Amino acid sequence: MEERLKVLVIDDEEGFCELFESLLRKEGFEVHTTTDPQEGLELVREGEIDIVFLDLRMPDVDGLTLLKSIKQHDENIVV
């Protein structure tokens, strides 16, 4: 059995997360979503994520700062 790529969607809009999750699951990806940037960073740190889709404009968190934190943890992760 082929291992599915694990995708993380981080967006403050829950509806966008749900839509993206539905579309990606139909394409065979394992999908995790969160509206909490800190939770998303923790999921990346656990080492179970291959690809991250990230909203750059979220309240309380600068998406570029979060991007830098993700890349500091894993410079090879696709964001």
PyMOL commands that place a pseudoatom at each C-alpha (Angstrom):
pseudoatom trace, name=CA, resn=MET, resi=1, chain=A, elem=C, hetatm=0, pos=[0.000, 0.000, 0.000]
pseudoatom trace, name=CA, resn=GLU, resi=2, chain=A, elem=C, hetatm=0, pos=[1.343, 3.399, -0.991]
pseudoatom trace, name=CA, resn=GLU, resi=3, chain=A, elem=C, hetatm=0, pos=[1.835, 5.911, 1.828]
pseudoatom trace, name=CA, resn=ARG, resi=4, chain=A, elem=C, hetatm=0, pos=[-0.225, 9.056, 1.380]
pseudoatom trace, name=CA, resn=LEU, resi=5, chain=A, elem=C, hetatm=0, pos=[1.378, 12.480, 1.670]
pseudoatom trace, name=CA, resn=LYS, resi=6, chain=A, elem=C, hetatm=0, pos=[0.369, 14.328, 4.825]
pseudoatom trace, name=CA, resn=VAL, resi=7, chain=A, elem=C, hetatm=0, pos=[-0.885, 17.855, 4.217]
pseudoatom trace, name=CA, resn=LEU, resi=8, chain=A, elem=C, hetatm=0, pos=[-1.500, 20.551, 6.819]
pseudoatom trace, name=CA, resn=VAL, resi=9, chain=A, elem=C, hetatm=0, pos=[-3.787, 23.517, 6.139]
pseudoatom trace, name=CA, resn=ILE, resi=10, chain=A, elem=C, hetatm=0, pos=[-3.405, 26.493, 8.500]
pseudoatom trace, name=CA, resn=ASP, resi=11, chain=A, elem=C, hetatm=0, pos=[-6.026, 29.205, 7.997]
pseudoatom trace, name=CA, resn=ASP, resi=12, chain=A, elem=C, hetatm=0, pos=[-8.047, 31.353, 10.388]
pseudoatom trace, name=CA, resn=GLU, resi=13, chain=A, elem=C, hetatm=0, pos=[-11.196, 30.774, 8.310]
pseudoatom trace, name=CA, resn=GLU, resi=14, chain=A, elem=C, hetatm=0, pos=[-12.691, 27.408, 9.254]
pseudoatom trace, name=CA, resn=GLY, resi=15, chain=A, elem=C, hetatm=0, pos=[-14.765, 27.243, 6.073]
pseudoatom trace, name=CA, resn=PHE, resi=16, chain=A, elem=C, hetatm=0, pos=[-11.642, 27.501, 3.939]
pseudoatom trace, name=CA, resn=CYS, resi=17, chain=A, elem=C, hetatm=0, pos=[-10.008, 24.712, 5.962]
pseudoatom trace, name=CA, resn=GLU, resi=18, chain=A, elem=C, hetatm=0, pos=[-13.040, 22.473, 5.439]
pseudoatom trace, name=CA, resn=LEU, resi=19, chain=A, elem=C, hetatm=0, pos=[-13.170, 23.165, 1.697]
pseudoatom trace, name=CA, resn=PHE, resi=20, chain=A, elem=C, hetatm=0, pos=[-9.453, 22.568, 1.230]
pseudoatom trace, name=CA, resn=GLU, resi=21, chain=A, elem=C, hetatm=0, pos=[-9.649, 19.381, 3.315]
pseudoatom trace, name=CA, resn=SER, resi=22, chain=A, elem=C, hetatm=0, pos=[-12.469, 18.016, 1.169]
pseudoatom trace, name=CA, resn=LEU, resi=23, chain=A, elem=C, hetatm=0, pos=[-10.656, 18.758, -2.090]
pseudoatom trace, name=CA, resn=LEU, resi=24, chain=A, elem=C, hetatm=0, pos=[-7.339, 17.310, -0.933]
pseudoatom trace, name=CA, resn=ARG, resi=25, chain=A, elem=C, hetatm=0, pos=[-8.885, 14.140, 0.532]
pseudoatom trace, name=CA, resn=LYS, resi=26, chain=A, elem=C, hetatm=0, pos=[-10.586, 13.465, -2.810]
pseudoatom trace, name=CA, resn=GLU, resi=27, chain=A, elem=C, hetatm=0, pos=[-7.107, 13.551, -4.365]
pseudoatom trace, name=CA, resn=GLY, resi=28, chain=A, elem=C, hetatm=0, pos=[-5.836, 10.965, -1.888]
pseudoatom trace, name=CA, resn=PHE, resi=29, chain=A, elem=C, hetatm=0, pos=[-3.950, 13.120, 0.603]
pseudoatom trace, name=CA, resn=GLU, resi=30, chain=A, elem=C, hetatm=0, pos=[-4.062, 12.667, 4.364]
pseudoatom trace, name=CA, resn=VAL, resi=31, chain=A, elem=C, hetatm=0, pos=[-5.192, 16.096, 5.564]
pseudoatom trace, name=CA, resn=HIS, resi=32, chain=A, elem=C, hetatm=0, pos=[-4.918, 17.903, 8.887]
pseudoatom trace, name=CA, resn=THR, resi=33, chain=A, elem=C, hetatm=0, pos=[-6.415, 21.361, 9.374]
pseudoatom trace, name=CA, resn=THR, resi=34, chain=A, elem=C, hetatm=0, pos=[-6.237, 23.976, 12.070]
pseudoatom trace, name=CA, resn=THR, resi=35, chain=A, elem=C, hetatm=0, pos=[-7.308, 27.560, 12.597]
pseudoatom trace, name=CA, resn=ASP, resi=36, chain=A, elem=C, hetatm=0, pos=[-4.669, 27.899, 15.334]
pseudoatom trace, name=CA, resn=PRO, resi=37, chain=A, elem=C, hetatm=0, pos=[-1.183, 28.754, 14.015]
pseudoatom trace, name=CA, resn=GLN, resi=38, chain=A, elem=C, hetatm=0, pos=[0.512, 27.482, 17.199]
pseudoatom trace, name=CA, resn=GLU, resi=39, chain=A, elem=C, hetatm=0, pos=[-1.215, 24.116, 16.834]
pseudoatom trace, name=CA, resn=GLY, resi=40, chain=A, elem=C, hetatm=0, pos=[-0.071, 23.998, 13.218]
pseudoatom trace, name=CA, resn=LEU, resi=41, chain=A, elem=C, hetatm=0, pos=[3.517, 24.665, 14.243]
pseudoatom trace, name=CA, resn=GLU, resi=42, chain=A, elem=C, hetatm=0, pos=[3.305, 21.858, 16.812]
pseudoatom trace, name=CA, resn=LEU, resi=43, chain=A, elem=C, hetatm=0, pos=[2.060, 19.439, 14.135]
pseudoatom trace, name=CA, resn=VAL, resi=44, chain=A, elem=C, hetatm=0, pos=[5.029, 20.374, 11.958]
pseudoatom trace, name=CA, resn=ARG, resi=45, chain=A, elem=C, hetatm=0, pos=[7.405, 19.894, 14.886]
pseudoatom trace, name=CA, resn=GLU, resi=46, chain=A, elem=C, hetatm=0, pos=[6.020, 16.395, 15.454]
pseudoatom trace, name=CA, resn=GLY, resi=47, chain=A, elem=C, hetatm=0, pos=[7.455, 15.544, 12.032]
pseudoatom trace, name=CA, resn=GLU, resi=48, chain=A, elem=C, hetatm=0, pos=[4.326, 14.068, 10.484]
pseudoatom trace, name=CA, resn=ILE, resi=49, chain=A, elem=C, hetatm=0, pos=[3.677, 16.723, 7.815]
pseudoatom trace, name=CA, resn=ASP, resi=50, chain=A, elem=C, hetatm=0, pos=[4.954, 16.721, 4.216]
pseudoatom trace, name=CA, resn=ILE, resi=51, chain=A, elem=C, hetatm=0, pos=[3.220, 19.812, 2.789]
pseudoatom trace, name=CA, resn=VAL, resi=52, chain=A, elem=C, hetatm=0, pos=[1.817, 22.970, 4.439]
pseudoatom trace, name=CA, resn=PHE, resi=53, chain=A, elem=C, hetatm=0, pos=[-0.757, 25.359, 2.987]
pseudoatom trace, name=CA, resn=LEU, resi=54, chain=A, elem=C, hetatm=0, pos=[-0.542, 28.542, 5.027]
pseudoatom trace, name=CA, resn=ASP, resi=55, chain=A, elem=C, hetatm=0, pos=[-2.644, 31.703, 5.150]
pseudoatom trace, name=CA, resn=LEU, resi=56, chain=A, elem=C, hetatm=0, pos=[-0.230, 34.639, 5.277]
pseudoatom trace, name=CA, resn=ARG, resi=57, chain=A, elem=C, hetatm=0, pos=[-2.845, 37.061, 6.654]
pseudoatom trace, name=CA, resn=MET, resi=58, chain=A, elem=C, hetatm=0, pos=[-4.190, 35.835, 9.963]
pseudoatom trace, name=CA, resn=PRO, resi=59, chain=A, elem=C, hetatm=0, pos=[-5.206, 37.862, 12.992]
pseudoatom trace, name=CA, resn=ASP, resi=60, chain=A, elem=C, hetatm=0, pos=[-2.687, 37.891, 15.844]
pseudoatom trace, name=CA, resn=VAL, resi=61, chain=A, elem=C, hetatm=0, pos=[-0.050, 36.008, 13.813]
pseudoatom trace, name=CA, resn=ASP, resi=62, chain=A, elem=C, hetatm=0, pos=[2.028, 37.185, 10.884]
pseudoatom trace, name=CA, resn=GLY, resi=63, chain=A, elem=C, hetatm=0, pos=[2.000, 34.367, 8.346]
pseudoatom trace, name=CA, resn=LEU, resi=64, chain=A, elem=C, hetatm=0, pos=[5.540, 35.169, 7.208]
pseudoatom trace, name=CA, resn=THR, resi=65, chain=A, elem=C, hetatm=0, pos=[6.812, 34.797, 10.768]
pseudoatom trace, name=CA, resn=LEU, resi=66, chain=A, elem=C, hetatm=0, pos=[5.041, 31.443, 11.023]
pseudoatom trace, name=CA, resn=LEU, resi=67, chain=A, elem=C, hetatm=0, pos=[6.543, 30.432, 7.675]
pseudoatom trace, name=CA, resn=LYS, resi=68, chain=A, elem=C, hetatm=0, pos=[10.034, 31.231, 8.983]
pseudoatom trace, name=CA, resn=SER, resi=69, chain=A, elem=C, hetatm=0, pos=[9.370, 29.175, 12.130]
pseudoatom trace, name=CA, resn=ILE, resi=70, chain=A, elem=C, hetatm=0, pos=[8.228, 26.218, 10.040]
pseudoatom trace, name=CA, resn=LYS, resi=71, chain=A, elem=C, hetatm=0, pos=[11.289, 26.450, 7.780]
pseudoatom trace, name=CA, resn=GLN, resi=72, chain=A, elem=C, hetatm=0, pos=[13.622, 26.752, 10.799]
pseudoatom trace, name=CA, resn=HIS, resi=73, chain=A, elem=C, hetatm=0, pos=[12.268, 23.456, 12.041]
pseudoatom trace, name=CA, resn=ASP, resi=74, chain=A, elem=C, hetatm=0, pos=[12.334, 21.692, 8.660]
pseudoatom trace, name=CA, resn=GLU, resi=75, chain=A, elem=C, hetatm=0, pos=[13.954, 23.545, 5.776]
pseudoatom trace, name=CA, resn=ASN, resi=76, chain=A, elem=C, hetatm=0, pos=[12.849, 20.842, 3.312]
pseudoatom trace, name=CA, resn=ILE, resi=77, chain=A, elem=C, hetatm=0, pos=[9.125, 20.992, 4.062]
pseudoatom trace, name=CA, resn=VAL, resi=78, chain=A, elem=C, hetatm=0, pos=[7.029, 22.258, 1.159]
pseudoatom trace, name=CA, resn=VAL, resi=79, chain=A, elem=C, hetatm=0, pos=[5.079, 25.392, 2.122]
for i in range(1, 79): cmd.bond("trace and resi %d" % i, "trace and resi %d" % (i + 1))
show_as sticks, trace
zoom trace
